[in-house]
Amino acid sequence: MTTTVRIPPRLEQALARYCVETRRSKSEVIIELLEKHFVTETPPRTPYDIACETGFVGALALDENTAENSRSAVRAAIARKHGAGSAP
């Protein structure tokens, strides 16, 4: 596949000089740099990932009774805010 990229003159000169010194083509050098970039690139961590790593997610062990009480409290708060007909 052929791809055309415009690079600033200073980078073009640096690339040309590097290619002469290492006796490699521009294509070889660019392909190697792209491969290094994409192989070593790690995706950014999300706040959720960080929370899991630090132990914030899943830190509470709730039994079924406590979980049901929490659900009931949320449903009651929604019913108070939006009227008794909103909550199932």
Beta strands, then each sheet from edge to edge (+ up, - down):
end
